[in-house]
Amino acid sequence: MPGPWVEAGFNAAVRSGVRGTPTLFVNGERYRGQVGVAELSAALDPALTS
């Protein structure tokens, strides 16, 4: 039986909108784009410079 931390993590993920894997977040916002190098780079570059 998993510990309470597993259930707490699962519940936090559900509240954040996670419905499967991979689910990515950029600066606390759920990323809904394609999971390719160019697409992720375009999403991450502004976050890295701010």
N, CA, C and O atoms as a GROMACS GRO file, in nm:
protein
  200
    1MET      N    1   0.085  -0.118   0.000
    1MET     CA    2   0.000   0.000   0.000
    1MET      C    3   0.089   0.124   0.000
    1MET      O    4   0.180   0.136   0.083
    2PRO      N    5   0.064   0.217  -0.093
    2PRO     CA    6   0.148   0.338  -0.098
    2PRO      C    7   0.125   0.427   0.023
    2PRO      O    8   0.018   0.425   0.085
    3GLY      N    9   0.226   0.505   0.054
    3GLY     CA   10   0.217   0.596   0.167
    3GLY      C   11   0.129   0.716   0.137
    3GLY      O   12   0.087   0.736   0.023
    4PRO      N   13   0.100   0.795   0.239
    4PRO     CA   14   0.014   0.912   0.223
    4PRO      C   15   0.074   1.016   0.128
    4PRO      O   16   0.000   1.093   0.067
    5TRP      N   17   0.206   1.018   0.115
    5TRP     CA   18   0.269   1.114   0.024
    5TRP      C   19   0.236   1.082  -0.121
    5TRP      O   20   0.231   1.172  -0.204
    6VAL      N   21   0.213   0.954  -0.153
    6VAL     CA   22   0.175   0.916  -0.290
    6VAL      C   23   0.035   0.969  -0.320
    6VAL      O   24   0.012   1.026  -0.426
    7GLU      N   25  -0.056   0.950  -0.227
    7GLU     CA   26  -0.193   0.999  -0.246
    7GLU      C   27  -0.195   1.152  -0.253
    7GLU      O   28  -0.268   1.210  -0.333
    8ALA      N   29  -0.114   1.216  -0.170
    8ALA     CA   30  -0.109   1.363  -0.172
    8ALA      C   31  -0.055   1.412  -0.306
    8ALA      O   32  -0.107   1.509  -0.361
    9GLY      N   33   0.047   1.347  -0.358
    9GLY     CA   34   0.102   1.384  -0.488
    9GLY      C   35   0.004   1.361  -0.601
    9GLY      O   36  -0.008   1.444  -0.691
   10PHE      N   37  -0.067   1.250  -0.595
   10PHE     CA   38  -0.169   1.220  -0.695
   10PHE      C   39  -0.278   1.326  -0.693
   10PHE      O   40  -0.318   1.376  -0.798
   11ASN      N   41  -0.326   1.361  -0.574
   11ASN     CA   42  -0.432   1.462  -0.563
   11ASN      C   43  -0.386   1.598  -0.612
   11ASN      O   44  -0.462   1.671  -0.676
   12ALA      N   45  -0.262   1.634  -0.582
   12ALA     CA   46  -0.208   1.762  -0.630
   12ALA      C   47  -0.200   1.762  -0.782
   12ALA      O   48  -0.230   1.864  -0.845
   13ALA      N   49  -0.159   1.652  -0.840
   13ALA     CA   50  -0.151   1.642  -0.985
   13ALA      C   51  -0.289   1.656  -1.049
   13ALA      O   52  -0.303   1.728  -1.149
   14VAL      N   53  -0.388   1.591  -0.995
   14VAL     CA   54  -0.524   1.600  -1.048
   14VAL      C   55  -0.574   1.744  -1.040
   14VAL      O   56  -0.635   1.794  -1.135
   15ARG      N   57  -0.549   1.811  -0.928
   15ARG     CA   58  -0.591   1.952  -0.913
   15ARG      C   59  -0.521   2.041  -1.015
   15ARG      O   60  -0.577   2.142  -1.057
   16SER      N   61  -0.399   2.005  -1.054
   16SER     CA   62  -0.323   2.085  -1.150
   16SER      C   63  -0.362   2.058  -1.294
   16SER      O   64  -0.312   2.124  -1.386
   17GLY      N   65  -0.448   1.962  -1.316
   17GLY     CA   66  -0.492   1.931  -1.452
   17GLY      C   67  -0.420   1.816  -1.517
   17GLY      O   68  -0.439   1.792  -1.636
   18VAL      N   69  -0.338   1.744  -1.443
   18VAL     CA   70  -0.266   1.630  -1.499
   18VAL      C   71  -0.366   1.518  -1.526
   18VAL      O   72  -0.442   1.478  -1.439
   19ARG      N   73  -0.361   1.468  -1.649
   19ARG     CA   74  -0.450   1.358  -1.687
   19ARG      C   75  -0.372   1.239  -1.739
   19ARG      O   76  -0.430   1.134  -1.767
   20GLY      N   77  -0.242   1.253  -1.753
   20GLY     CA   78  -0.158   1.145  -1.803
   20GLY      C   79  -0.014   1.193  -1.812
   20GLY      O   80   0.019   1.304  -1.768
   21THR      N   81   0.070   1.109  -1.869
   21THR     CA   82   0.210   1.145  -1.884
   21THR      C   83   0.246   1.146  -2.031
   21THR      O   84   0.189   1.066  -2.105
   22PRO      N   85   0.334   1.229  -2.078
   22PRO     CA   86   0.397   1.333  -1.998
   22PRO      C   87   0.307   1.454  -1.983
   22PRO      O   88   0.236   1.490  -2.077
   23THR      N   89   0.309   1.516  -1.868
   23THR     CA   90   0.244   1.644  -1.844
   23THR      C   91   0.352   1.740  -1.798
   23THR      O   92   0.420   1.715  -1.699
   24LEU      N   93   0.368   1.849  -1.871
   24LEU     CA   94   0.476   1.943  -1.843
   24LEU      C   95   0.420   2.077  -1.797
   24LEU      O   96   0.312   2.118  -1.840
   25PHE      N   97   0.493   2.142  -1.711
   25PHE     CA   98   0.458   2.275  -1.663
   25PHE      C   99   0.575   2.369  -1.690
   25PHE      O  100   0.690   2.333  -1.665
   26VAL      N  101   0.546   2.488  -1.740
   26VAL     CA  102   0.648   2.590  -1.763
   26VAL      C  103   0.607   2.712  -1.681
   26VAL      O  104   0.501   2.771  -1.705
   27ASN      N  105   0.690   2.749  -1.586
   27ASN     CA  106   0.659   2.861  -1.496
   27ASN      C  107   0.523   2.845  -1.429
   27ASN      O  108   0.449   2.942  -1.415
   28GLY      N  109   0.490   2.723  -1.389
   28GLY     CA  110   0.366   2.697  -1.317
   28GLY      C  111   0.243   2.684  -1.404
   28GLY      O  112   0.133   2.663  -1.353
   29GLU      N  113   0.259   2.697  -1.536
   29GLU     CA  114   0.146   2.685  -1.628
   29GLU      C  115   0.158   2.554  -1.704
   29GLU      O  116   0.266   2.517  -1.749
   30ARG      N  117   0.046   2.485  -1.717
   30ARG     CA  118   0.048   2.359  -1.791
   30ARG      C  119   0.078   2.384  -1.937
   30ARG      O  120   0.014   2.467  -2.001
   31TYR      N  121   0.177   2.312  -1.991
   31TYR     CA  122   0.215   2.323  -2.130
   31TYR      C  123   0.129   2.226  -2.210
   31TYR      O  124   0.126   2.107  -2.179
   32ARG      N  125   0.059   2.276  -2.311
   32ARG     CA  126  -0.033   2.193  -2.389
   32ARG      C  127   0.012   2.172  -2.533
   32ARG      O  128  -0.061   2.114  -2.613
   33GLY      N  129   0.133   2.218  -2.565
   33GLY     CA  130   0.181   2.207  -2.702
   33GLY      C  131   0.243   2.070  -2.732
   33GLY      O  132   0.238   1.978  -2.651
   34GLN      N  133   0.300   2.061  -2.851
   34GLN     CA  134   0.368   1.940  -2.892
   34GLN      C  135   0.492   1.919  -2.807
   34GLN      O  136   0.551   2.015  -2.757
   35VAL      N  137   0.532   1.794  -2.790
   35VAL     CA  138   0.649   1.762  -2.709
   35VAL      C  139   0.765   1.729  -2.803
   35VAL      O  140   0.815   1.617  -2.807
   36GLY      N  141   0.806   1.830  -2.878
   36GLY     CA  142   0.921   1.819  -2.966
   36GLY      C  143   1.025   1.923  -2.926
   36GLY      O  144   0.995   2.014  -2.850
   37VAL      N  145   1.146   1.908  -2.977
   37VAL     CA  146   1.254   1.998  -2.938
   37VAL      C  147   1.220   2.143  -2.973
   37VAL      O  148   1.235   2.232  -2.889
   38ALA      N  149   1.176   2.168  -3.095
   38ALA     CA  150   1.148   2.306  -3.138
   38ALA      C  151   1.034   2.367  -3.057
   38ALA      O  152   1.042   2.482  -3.015
   39GLU      N  153   0.929   2.290  -3.036
   39GLU     CA  154   0.812   2.341  -2.962
   39GLU      C  155   0.846   2.368  -2.816
   39GLU      O  156   0.808   2.472  -2.761
   40LEU      N  157   0.916   2.276  -2.753
   40LEU     CA  158   0.953   2.296  -2.612
   40LEU      C  159   1.053   2.410  -2.598
   40LEU      O  160   1.046   2.488  -2.503
   41SER      N  161   1.145   2.421  -2.691
   41SER     CA  162   1.241   2.531  -2.687
   41SER      C  163   1.170   2.666  -2.697
   41SER      O  164   1.204   2.760  -2.626
   42ALA      N  165   1.071   2.674  -2.786
   42ALA     CA  166   0.996   2.799  -2.801
   42ALA      C  167   0.920   2.833  -2.673
   42ALA      O  168   0.904   2.951  -2.641
   43ALA      N  169   0.875   2.734  -2.600
   43ALA     CA  170   0.803   2.758  -2.475
   43ALA      C  171   0.898   2.790  -2.360
   43ALA      O  172   0.866   2.872  -2.274
   44LEU      N  173   1.014   2.727  -2.359
   44LEU     CA  174   1.108   2.743  -2.249
   44LEU      C  175   1.197   2.867  -2.260
   44LEU      O  176   1.230   2.928  -2.159
   45ASP      N  177   1.235   2.905  -2.382
   45ASP     CA  178   1.327   3.018  -2.398
   45ASP      C  179   1.278   3.145  -2.329
   45ASP      O  180   1.356   3.207  -2.256
   46PRO      N  181   1.153   3.187  -2.347
   46PRO     CA  182   1.107   3.308  -2.275
   46PRO      C  183   1.110   3.292  -2.123
   46PRO      O  184   1.139   3.387  -2.050
   47ALA      N  185   1.081   3.171  -2.075
   47ALA     CA  186   1.081   3.147  -1.931
   47ALA      C  187   1.223   3.156  -1.875
   47ALA      O  188   1.242   3.198  -1.761
   48LEU      N  189   1.321   3.115  -1.954
   48LEU     CA  190   1.459   3.116  -1.907
   48LEU      C  191   1.519   3.257  -1.906
   48LEU      O  192   1.615   3.283  -1.834
   49THR      N  193   1.463   3.347  -1.985
   49THR     CA  194   1.517   3.483  -1.992
   49THR      C  195   1.444   3.581  -1.903
   49THR      O  196   1.482   3.697  -1.893
   50SER      N  197   1.337   3.535  -1.837
   50SER     CA  198   1.262   3.627  -1.750
   50SER      C  199   1.303   3.611  -1.606
   50SER      O  200   1.250   3.680  -1.518
   0.00000   0.00000   0.00000
